Amino acid sequence: MQKLKPSADSLPILLTGATGFIGQHLQRRLIGDGYRVRAVIRSGSTSRQALSPACEVVAADLTERSALAGAVDGVSAVVYCAGTVRGRRYEDFVAANVVGVQRVLEALKEAGSSAPFLLLSSLAAGRPELSHYARSKFAGEQVLENYPDLSWSILRPPAVYGPGDVEMQPLLNLVRRGVALRPGPPGQRLSLIHVTDLACAVSAWLCAPAACWHLNCAIDDGHPCGYSWSEIGEAVGQRRVRQLPVPMALLRAAGAANAFMAGLFGYSPMLTPGKARELQQEHWLCDNSAFSSRTGWRPEIDLQVGARDLFAQS
Ligand SMILES: NC(=O)c1ccc[n+]([C@@H]2O[C@H](COP(=O)([O-])OP(=O)(O)OC[C@H]3O[C@@H](n4cnc5c(N)ncnc54)[C@H](OP(=O)(O)O)[C@@H]3O)[C@@H](O)[C@H]2O)c1
């Protein structure tokens, strides 16, 4: 089995999206594990301060292959965590979620590198018909199919929460106060994963990339069949919470209004008609067995523990 052993003089891991919510946890985890981390950030990025001083930094646009030659030079593995999660049109998602994947792979090929490649995709990629985001994540995965000789793997996390998250946190805050806005049907069940467990999964992959050859799997915190909203309430609020169903028509209208306003005022919306369709799905569930059996990774933080730590820090 191919193993990437960290040591002070080992080759660097290339990490994209290192300045984001998940990427910041990844850099800390990988550096803590003893890896050298080379972060690619966009030129002119305003998030440079999010990088650990221990990271090597390459400023390069992910959509420009020539700029990526230096970034991929001599790397032992690539963890592609860059991504766009907010947007109004499909084109808003393409640069980071599709073209960047393509360009990094082209740069690796041009350099004659066989460094294993891990794509942080999304559970949403399994339902590309729902939203521009989901379609773009699926398209990013499809790019890898054109590289049959490369050792690549895809992880599809469900909703990720933990310190630094801004998307899930407002919902969790509301649950903490005793109200759960339920966007889906009464029996809706959702998988979740704490960002620390996700970072551990990436670290486990780095120890066994060959065992995960062309594996595409969704991983979560191991809570059986995800969480119902009452289980989310009990775990986060530590009491029975009041569930407020959000009518489908209202959610879709709010998504359409927000997308319209975003077009008018030039911001990147999270709630769009596509996001509304994602939120209304009955189930978003994962199965850890394939990844765990290949890497030995086991999630350790369920929502009760994750939420307790999260609120203890805030
Ligand atoms: N958060 C979740 O619940 C969740 C769930 C499933 C999957 N994912 C996936 O995990 C990945 C990271 O998500 P996140 O929550 O950490 O997102 P995030 O906080 O928005 O971070 C996104 C990262 O990607 C970089 N990026 C965005 N567009 C880019 C572009 N055009 N060129 C270069 N870099 C670009 C950002 O750089 P700047 O700092 O320069 O903006 C940032 O480092 C994404 O691929 C997302 O689809 C997230």
The ligand as an SDF file (V2000), in Angstrom:
LIG
                    3D

 48 52  0  0  0  0  0  0  0  0999 V2000
  -19.0150   23.8420    4.2440 N   0  0  0  0  0  0  0  0  0  0  0  0
  -19.7570   22.7830    3.9610 C   0  0  0  0  0  0  0  0  0  0  0  0
  -20.7670   22.4890    4.6520 O   0  0  0  0  0  0  0  0  0  0  0  0
  -19.3980   21.8960    2.8030 C   0  0  0  0  0  0  0  0  0  0  0  0
  -20.1380   20.7100    2.6290 C   0  0  0  0  0  0  0  0  0  0  0  0
  -19.8020   19.8560    1.5830 C   0  0  0  0  0  0  0  0  0  0  0  0
  -18.7770   20.1960    0.7210 C   0  0  0  0  0  0  0  0  0  0  0  0
  -18.0920   21.3610    0.8940 N   0  0  0  0  0  0  0  0  0  0  0  0
  -17.0180   21.6870   -0.0620 C   0  0  0  0  0  0  0  0  0  0  0  0
  -15.8200   21.9160    0.6580 O   0  0  0  0  0  0  0  0  0  0  0  0
  -15.0390   22.9150   -0.0200 C   0  0  0  0  0  0  0  0  0  0  0  0
  -14.6610   24.0170    0.9530 C   0  0  0  0  0  0  0  0  0  0  0  0
  -15.8540   24.5680    1.4920 O   0  0  0  0  0  0  0  0  0  0  0  0
  -15.8190   25.7150    2.5970 P   0  0  0  0  0  0  0  0  0  0  0  0
  -17.0830   25.6090    3.3550 O   0  0  0  0  0  0  0  0  0  0  0  0
  -14.5180   25.6820    3.3080 O   0  0  0  0  0  0  0  0  0  0  0  0
  -15.9160   26.9990    1.6720 O   0  0  0  0  0  0  0  0  0  0  0  0
  -15.3320   28.4800    1.9320 P   0  0  0  0  0  0  0  0  0  0  0  0
  -15.1870   28.7610    3.3690 O   0  0  0  0  0  0  0  0  0  0  0  0
  -16.1750   29.3700    1.0910 O   0  0  0  0  0  0  0  0  0  0  0  0
  -13.8670   28.4080    1.3050 O   0  0  0  0  0  0  0  0  0  0  0  0
  -13.6820   28.2750   -0.0660 C   0  0  0  0  0  0  0  0  0  0  0  0
  -12.2130   28.2720   -0.3760 C   0  0  0  0  0  0  0  0  0  0  0  0
  -12.0820   28.1520   -1.8060 O   0  0  0  0  0  0  0  0  0  0  0  0
  -11.3610   29.2870   -2.2800 C   0  0  0  0  0  0  0  0  0  0  0  0
  -11.9070   29.7130   -3.5780 N   0  0  0  0  0  0  0  0  0  0  0  0
  -13.1850   30.0020   -3.8490 C   0  0  0  0  0  0  0  0  0  0  0  0
  -13.2980   30.3650   -5.1410 N   0  0  0  0  0  0  0  0  0  0  0  0
  -12.0560   30.3260   -5.6620 C   0  0  0  0  0  0  0  0  0  0  0  0
  -11.5080   30.5940   -6.9450 C   0  0  0  0  0  0  0  0  0  0  0  0
  -12.2740   30.9960   -7.9700 N   0  0  0  0  0  0  0  0  0  0  0  0
  -10.1820   30.4280   -7.1230 N   0  0  0  0  0  0  0  0  0  0  0  0
   -9.3990   30.0320   -6.0860 C   0  0  0  0  0  0  0  0  0  0  0  0
   -9.8490   29.7500   -4.8570 N   0  0  0  0  0  0  0  0  0  0  0  0
  -11.1680   29.9050   -4.6600 C   0  0  0  0  0  0  0  0  0  0  0  0
  -11.5440   30.3870   -1.2510 C   0  0  0  0  0  0  0  0  0  0  0  0
  -10.4810   31.3170   -1.3700 O   0  0  0  0  0  0  0  0  0  0  0  0
  -10.5920   32.8480   -0.8400 P   0  0  0  0  0  0  0  0  0  0  0  0
  -10.2650   32.7950    0.6220 O   0  0  0  0  0  0  0  0  0  0  0  0
   -9.5940   33.5820   -1.6490 O   0  0  0  0  0  0  0  0  0  0  0  0
  -12.0070   33.2680   -1.0970 O   0  0  0  0  0  0  0  0  0  0  0  0
  -11.4960   29.5660    0.0340 C   0  0  0  0  0  0  0  0  0  0  0  0
  -10.1660   29.2690    0.3690 O   0  0  0  0  0  0  0  0  0  0  0  0
  -15.8910   23.4070   -1.1930 C   0  0  0  0  0  0  0  0  0  0  0  0
  -15.4480   22.7530   -2.3440 O   0  0  0  0  0  0  0  0  0  0  0  0
  -17.2920   22.9470   -0.8400 C   0  0  0  0  0  0  0  0  0  0  0  0
  -18.0240   22.6720   -2.0130 O   0  0  0  0  0  0  0  0  0  0  0  0
  -18.3860   22.2280    1.9210 C   0  0  0  0  0  0  0  0  0  0  0  0
  1  2  1  0
  2  3  2  0
  2  4  1  0
  4  5  1  0
  4 48  2  0
  5  6  2  0
  6  7  1  0
  7  8  2  0
  8  9  1  0
  8 48  1  0
  9 10  1  0
  9 46  1  0
 10 11  1  0
 11 12  1  0
 11 44  1  0
 12 13  1  0
 13 14  1  0
 14 15  2  0
 14 16  1  0
 14 17  1  0
 17 18  1  0
 18 19  2  0
 18 20  1  0
 18 21  1  0
 21 22  1  0
 22 23  1  0
 23 24  1  0
 23 42  1  0
 24 25  1  0
 25 26  1  0
 25 36  1  0
 26 27  1  0
 26 35  1  0
 27 28  2  0
 28 29  1  0
 29 30  1  0
 29 35  2  0
 30 31  1  0
 30 32  2  0
 32 33  1  0
 33 34  2  0
 34 35  1  0
 36 37  1  0
 36 42  1  0
 37 38  1  0
 38 39  2  0
 38 40  1  0
 38 41  1  0
 42 43  1  0
 44 45  1  0
 44 46  1  0
 46 47  1  0
M  CHG  2   8   1  16  -1
M  END
$$$$
